[in-house]
Amino acid sequence: MRPFPAILPLLCSASCLASFEVTRNVNDGRPPLEKVVLFAKDRPHDHLVLSNTGTGELTYAPDGAIVATISGSGVAAPRIAWRAGDGRPASFALDAYTYLILVCRLEGVVRETDAKGKVSEKRPDNLWFGVDLYNAAGERIGVVNLADVNEARPGATPAETTVLRIPMVLFRGAPVADAMAAQLGTNWQATKPNQSRAFRWVIDRIALAD
């Protein structure tokens, strides 16, 4: 599993703060209001473009959900892109919306084989599984660890279907010239040869909200 650190507080100078426009206080208690639905499992999905690099595959479940299988010990990099239409922009600036709404779960375990050939299954609470936003060229704009935004069970990667309300500000800061989000996915690097992932990332809904 990829070892990226927990999200750290953002530090900003006085001049930076003066130029930053706050459009919504994410701690004001109001529920997010969806503005754009990029994907819903109960709606047509011919506007999506699915691709996958590395192990596993990216496809649709019988109920319409997106399912990324993440298997083995190699790199796993599924990507979900979308075309413009029906109120969807082809890409969006991170400051255009307050939240990314992601309804999903990560099923499964890591299987580890010891020196004697014994296989054990493990699933720590925090799997350090992140959702990434990418620009049209595939450059990563930002990443957020799902365990850090799981209000239902703080600090744990959701094993059950969970509504994740991810503040867009958490994605900001990647040093790329084009910071327009046009793809969503994840990127797990190769792990130890004696470890084998057996996961299913099931996504029911992706939306943008204020």
Secondary structure, DSSP 8 states (H G I E B T S, - for coil): -------------HHHHHH------TTSS----EEEEEEETTS--TTEEEEEEESSEEEE-TTS-EEEEEEESS-EEEEEEE--BTTB-SSEEGGG-SEEEEEEEEEEEEEEE-TTS-EEEE--S----EEEEE-TTS-EEEEEEGGGG-SSSTTS--SS-EEEEEEGGGGTT---S--EE-EEE--B----TTEEEEEEEEEEEEEEE-
